[in-house]
Amino acid sequence: MIQKSQINDKRITKSRKLIQDAFLSLANKNPFENITVKDISERANVNRATFYAHFKDKYDLLDSFISDEFMTIVSSRISPDAKLNEKTLRDLIFIMCDYHKTVGTSYIRLYKSANILIDMRVQLKLQNIVQNMLNNTRNCSKNEEEKLELITVMMSSGIYCATKHWHSKGNLKDASAVSALADEILSFMTSWLTAALD
């Protein structure tokens, strides 16, 4: 027998999915800045109160969608207890290449109109992942926190920007190109990795 809470959970999940699908449908045709909550609610066939029960505004919806997409790719490759090392950094480079390929082919119009918001959100997520891996690897003292935070910012920004640049140039077409990019990025990051782990 299905309990009332399970029915409510299914309704919540269904409403959220309808809203996200409506948003993506609109984003494939219109620039992000032209999409309104009213448009999304009408396309999803839900009232605005239902929209606001799930999201604060369209920026929160965008943030949620991007986070979900990105974390789906990450969780398929890296466990939450992963440690920071050359292998996990290489995995992150491959993840970012997959991410740029997905966004660049499936959500072209959305990315073109909201790229600054998307880039900022994903870079912060990536920085948090690198920070978590570092925390899984070693304990740091209060004196080290600022230095290690700077290292995680440089690593995550370096990975994000390099993979985005290579993708924009069309250089990530096959596995050997991605592997070459990973080698290139890691050659620069070795000293940062050593500094983070010492």
N, C-alpha and C positions, 0 to 999 in steps of 0.2 A: 504494500500500500504506500502510495506517495504521500508524504507529509506536507502540511501547508507551507513550511519553511522551504522545502524543496521546490514547490510550485513557485513560490516567490523568487527563489534563486534563479529558476529557469526564466521567469519573466524579466528579471533584472538583466540577466545575461542576454536575453533576446532583444530587449530594448536598447541596450548598449551596442549590440551588434548592428541593429537597424540604424542607429545614429551614426556609427562609424562608416557603415556602407554608404549611407546617404552623403556623408561628408566626402568620401572618396569619389563618389559619382559626380558630385558638384565640382570637386577639385580637378577632375579630368577635363572639365569644360570651362572653368572660370578661374581667374587668379584668386589666390587665397584672400587677399584684402577685399574682394568683392563679395565673398560668401558671408551670409549673415546667419545668426542662430535661427531666425525665422525661416530662411531657406532650407536649412538642415532639418528643422522640425517638420516642415511641410513635406520634404522629400522622404523622410523616415516615417511619415504618417503618425507622428507622436506630437503631443502638445509641448509647449515650451517649458512647462513645469517639469515634464519628464526629462527633457534635455538637461535642465538645471539640477535635477536630482542626480545626474551622472557627471556633469562637467560644469565648471564655473563659467566658462565662456569658450569661444572657438579656439582660443590659444591653448587652453587646457586640453581640449579635444585633440588638437594637433600634437601637443606634447605627449599625451597618452598614446596616441597612435604610433608616433615615432619611437617612443620607448618600447612599446610592445613589439614592433617590427624588429628593432635592434636587439632586444633581449632574447627574442626567439632565435636569432642567428647565433648570439653569444652562447646561450644555454645549450645549444646543440653541440658545441665544441669545447667549452671550458666549464669545469665544475666549480661550484661556489668556494670550494676549499683549495683551489689551485694555488700554487706558489709562484712567485715571480722568478723567472729564469729565462734563459734564451729560448727554450722551446715554447713557453707560454707567450712570450713576446712575438715569436714567429706565428703562433696561432692567432694572436690578435691582428697581426698584419693581414693574414689570410681572411679573417673575419671581416675586416674593414674593406678589403677588396670585394668580397661577396656583397657586403652592404651597399657599397657604391654602385655595384653592378645592378642590384635589385632596385634601388631607388632610381638609378639612371635609366632603367628600362620600364619599370612598372608605374612609377609615379612622376613622370617627367614634368608635367605641367605644375603639379603641386610643388615639386622641388624648385622649379624655376621661380615660382612666385613667393616661396617662403624659405628660400635656401639659408638665409642668415639665421632664422629661428631654428631650423633643423640642424644646421651645423653646430650651433652653440649647444643645443640639447645633447646631441650625440657625443660631442667632445667632452662634456661634463660626465656623461655616462661612462665613457671610455676612461676618463681620469679616475672615476670611482672604482672601476674594475681593476685598474693598475694599482691603486691604493689598497684595495682589499687583498690583492695577490701579495703585495709587499707586507701587509699586516699578517697574512698567513705564513709568510716566510720568516719574519723576524719581529721581535719586540723592539720598539724604539723609545728612547728616552724623550722627555719634554724638550731637551736641548736640540735633539735631532729633528723634531717634527717639521720645522720650517724648511730645512734643507731637503728632507725627503719629500715634502709636498712639492717643492720646486722641481725635483727630479721627476716626480710622477706627472706634473704638468708638462714638462719638456718631452717626456716619453709619449704621453697620450697625444699631445699636439703634433709631435713629429710623425707619429704613425698616421693620425687622421689626415693631416695636410699632405703628406707624401702620397698616400694611397689615393686621395681625392685628385691630386695633381696628375698622377699617372693615369687615373681613370679618365679624366677630362681630355687627355692627349690620345686616348684610345690604346694605351700601352698595356692593358690588362686583359688581353684577348685569350691567352692560354695559360696553363699551369706553369710553364717554364718562365714566362714573363713575370708572373706573380712571385715565383721562387727567386728570380733574380732581384726583384724589388725588395723582397724580404732580406736577402743577403746584404743588399746595399744599405737598407735602413739599419739593420743590426750591426753593421760595421761601425756606424756612428754611435749607436746606443751602448756598445760594450762598456765604455768607460762610465756611463751613467748607471748601468746595471751594477758594475763593480762598486761604485760609490754608494749605491742604495743598499747593497748586501753587506758591505764591510762595517 
